[in-house]
Amino acid sequence: SQQGEEDPQALSIQEGENATMNCSYKTSINNLQWYRQNSGRGLVHLILIRSNEREKHSGRLRVTLDTSKKSSSLLITASRAADTASYFCATGLDNYGQNFVFGPGTRLSVLP
Amino acid sequence: DAGVTQSPTHLIKTRGQQVTLRCSPKSGHDTVSWYQQALGQGPQFIFQYYEEEERQRGNFPDRFSGHQFPNYSSELNVNALLLGDSALYLCASSRITGVRAEAFFGQGTRLTVV
């Protein structure tokens, strides 16, 4: 079955630096979405990228998608302490966006 | 505009008991999915409800059941609780007929089975 798997599992950077997280998956997808989770609370939707898109931006976030390599990356520029959280990618098979497969996530720590 | 709301926030149950968790989807959304997230892991898909029917199901036993009401809200029921059912249960909603497929999550219900 398809699987989103983030890399690295943990990342620690200084405030102001950029953070890059990667996601790999196994099967064809319709879309891929990135979520943030603070301290075991609910997931916050960050960005959706469709399979026919290669790059999307949203504020300090930049997401790329390479369907040939079945991989995606999330770049957070000029990181802040408030960005400290776990980040998950979720792959969607169809346009209805429900049956996601999540990886274990990347735990990002941004040090002041 | 209220987002996805879940209740209760926290719950402690004894092994063997039954539990019901509730979810109200974001306004305008008609599809609800439930996920289980164990500590330190990513969420695992339990099932999805649309038009009051279970449409998709993940790899969870029949002890996990659900329901969707005409107002699109949903319940997750777990029978014969096991210690391993302790987790954060997340509800996600989206609009199945929508062009955009974002799913929005609630804050979750933390279930502890003792």
Chai-1 contact restraints between the chains, C-beta under 6 A:
chainA,res_idxA,chainB,res_idxB,connection_type,confidence,min_distance_angstrom,max_distance_angstrom,comment,restraint_id
A,N31,B,A101,contact,1.0,0.0,6.0,A-B,restraint_1
A,G40,B,L88,contact,1.0,0.0,6.0,A-B,restraint_2
A,R41,B,Q107,contact,1.0,0.0,6.0,A-B,restraint_3
A,G42,B,F105,contact,1.0,0.0,6.0,A-B,restraint_4
A,G42,B,G106,contact,1.0,0.0,6.0,A-B,restraint_5
A,G42,B,Q107,contact,1.0,0.0,6.0,A-B,restraint_6
A,G42,B,G108,contact,1.0,0.0,6.0,A-B,restraint_7
A,L43,B,F105,contact,1.0,0.0,6.0,A-B,restraint_8
A,H45,B,E102,contact,1.0,0.0,6.0,A-B,restraint_9
A,H45,B,F104,contact,1.0,0.0,6.0,A-B,restraint_10
A,L48,B,E102,contact,1.0,0.0,6.0,A-B,restraint_11
A,F88,B,G42,contact,1.0,0.0,6.0,A-B,restraint_12
A,G92,B,A101,contact,1.0,0.0,6.0,A-B,restraint_13
A,N95,B,A101,contact,1.0,0.0,6.0,A-B,restraint_14
A,Y96,B,I96,contact,1.0,0.0,6.0,A-B,restraint_15
A,G97,B,S94,contact,1.0,0.0,6.0,A-B,restraint_16
A,G97,B,A101,contact,1.0,0.0,6.0,A-B,restraint_17
A,G97,B,A103,contact,1.0,0.0,6.0,A-B,restraint_18
A,Q98,B,T31,contact,1.0,0.0,6.0,A-B,restraint_19
A,Q98,B,S33,contact,1.0,0.0,6.0,A-B,restraint_20
A,Q98,B,Q48,contact,1.0,0.0,6.0,A-B,restraint_21
A,Q98,B,S94,contact,1.0,0.0,6.0,A-B,restraint_22
A,N99,B,F45,contact,1.0,0.0,6.0,A-B,restraint_23
A,N99,B,Q56,contact,1.0,0.0,6.0,A-B,restraint_24
A,F102,B,G42,contact,1.0,0.0,6.0,A-B,restraint_25
A,F102,B,P43,contact,1.0,0.0,6.0,A-B,restraint_26
A,G103,B,G42,contact,1.0,0.0,6.0,A-B,restraint_27
A,P104,B,Q41,contact,1.0,0.0,6.0,A-B,restraint_28
A,P104,B,G42,contact,1.0,0.0,6.0,A-B,restraint_29
A,G105,B,G42,contact,1.0,0.0,6.0,A-B,restraint_30
